[in-house]
C-alpha cells in the first residue's frame, strides 16, 4: 500500500512491472551489468519497482537523498556516475538544475507533474523474465547506500545481493518475522530501512509505505492492521503525544524496532505501557546493516527491574554477526564493563567496500573485520554499551568525557525530548561540555534545570557547562544526530 498516493499493488502486478522496467532499462536505456541507476523520490511503489528491477538485471541502484543541498546532491551523483536517473515529477525543477551541471544519458520521470516517460518505457517493454537475470549472482553489487555523513562527507557503501540478504536474515531472526505480518515503512527508501521492508516482502507480507507523520502513522496502523515498524525515539515520543492517542486502535501491533541509539529508560517504560507490543533495539550502520540487537525480553525484564542497566546497551551480536571490542592494536579488551574498545564486526552482511574509495575501504575493512568507529564497553554476558563515536569524545581538562553518558543524564529531566552533547572551545579547559536540547511539546525548562538534572548522575567535570534550546536536531537518514553540524560552527 502506497499511502502518499493512495494506491495498492499485488505481488503479481508488481512482478509484471518489475520485469517490464528491467527489460526497458536494458533494451531501451542500454544499461549494462554494473551500471548505476539513481533514484530521486520520496517513498512510493515505483521506488520498490526500481529496486527489484535493478537487482534482477545486475544494475546498481543509487538512491538519492532528496533532503540534501544542491552541492552535495551534485557530488553524490557525480560520484556514482549513473547511466539513468529516475525521479518523481515533483523534482522536475531540480532535475532541470542538475542537467546544467551533470551529464546523464537517460532521464525517466513518473507521477504527478512528470512527462510520463517511466510509464511509457514500461508499456513498450516485455513482461517476460529478463534473459540476463540468470547471470546475476550473490556477489554482484546491487546497491550504493550513502552514509549519513556523521563525521564528514558521505561515502557510498556498496552492498551485494548476498550482503543485503544476510542482513535480512539477521532481521528475520531478531524481529521474528512471520507471514501474517503487515509492515509499515516509516524511514526513507534512500537508506537502509528499505532492506527491512524488502525482508517482510520476501516473507510474503504486505508492506505499507508512508512518509512519517505521527498522526498519520497511528491512522495507518489502525486502518491497515500494521503489526511491525521501525522508528527512532523521537517518532515514538511524537506518536504518544498525538491528541487522543488512546482512542486509536493499534491492537494489531506485534513488534516495534527502534534504532539510532539507546532509548532512555523513561521512554521505554512509557512506550511499553502505551503500545500493545514488544520493543526491540537494533544497532547498525550503513556499512553493515543491523549488527546487534537488544531483544524483546531484555526490554521487558529491564523495566521489571532485572538488569535495568541493559536499556543503555545496544544488546548482543546478531544471528549472522560476530562482534569484538578491541584496543588500538586490535587486541580484545576484557568484558568488565569498564575498559573501552572499538567495535569491530565480521559478517557476510558487511558491505563490499566504499564506492571508488579504496583508501577509506582499507581503513574500515581489515582482515575480514569492519572497524565501526564506535567506542564501547561490554559485560560478561556480551552486552555492548556504546559510550561514543571516536570523534565525538570530549577531552576537557585532560579528562575523557563520553557524550552518550551526559545525554543519558540529561534525559532524566522529564521535559527533555532529545539532546545532543558536544565539545566546544574553552580557553580554560580546552573543550567544554555543551548540551543542545529539544523539549517535549508544551514542556518548559531552563538551562539551570537541565544542568542540575544532569549533575545528579554525573561527576562534576562531566556536567554541561552550557545549554542551548532548539526546535529540532539535525539528523542523518538513519535517525542518528549529526553532531558535526552542531559542533562545526563553534570550531570554524
Secondary structure as UniProt FT lines:
FT   HELIX           3..5
FT   HELIX           11..27
FT   TURN            33..34
FT   STRAND          36..40
FT   HELIX           45..56
FT   TURN            57..58
FT   STRAND          60..63
FT   TURN            66..67
FT   HELIX           70..80
FT   STRAND          84..88
FT   HELIX           89..91
FT   HELIX           92..99
FT   TURN            100..101
FT   STRAND          106..110
FT   TURN            112..113
FT   HELIX           117..123
FT   HELIX           131..135
FT   TURN            138..139
FT   STRAND          141..146
FT   TURN            150..151
FT   STRAND          156..160
FT   HELIX           161..175
FT   TURN            179..180
FT   STRAND          182..185
FT   TURN            189..190
FT   HELIX           193..202
FT   TURN            203..204
FT   STRAND          206..209
FT   HELIX           214..224
FT   STRAND          228..232
FT   HELIX           233..240
FT   TURN            243..244
FT   HELIX           245..247
FT   TURN            251..252
FT   STRAND          255..259
FT   HELIX           265..274
FT   STRAND          278..285
FT   TURN            286..288
FT   STRAND          289..294
FT   HELIX           296..303
FT   TURN            304..305
FT   HELIX           308..312
FT   STRAND          316..317
FT   TURN            319..320
FT   STRAND          321..326
FT   TURN            328..329
FT   STRAND          341..347
FT   TURN            348..349
FT   STRAND          353..354
FT   TURN            355..356
FT   HELIX           358..364
FT   STRAND          365..366
FT   TURN            367..368
FT   STRAND          369..378
FT   TURN            380..381
FT   STRAND          384..389
FT   HELIX           390..392
FT   STRAND          394..396
FT   TURN            397..398
FT   STRAND          399..401
FT   HELIX           403..410
FT   TURN            411..412
FT   TURN            414..415
FT   STRAND          416..426
FT   TURN            427..429
FT   STRAND          430..439
FT   TURN            441..442
FT   HELIX           447..455
FT   TURN            456..457
FT   HELIX           460..462
FT   STRAND          466..469
FT   TURN            477..478
FT   HELIX           483..491
//
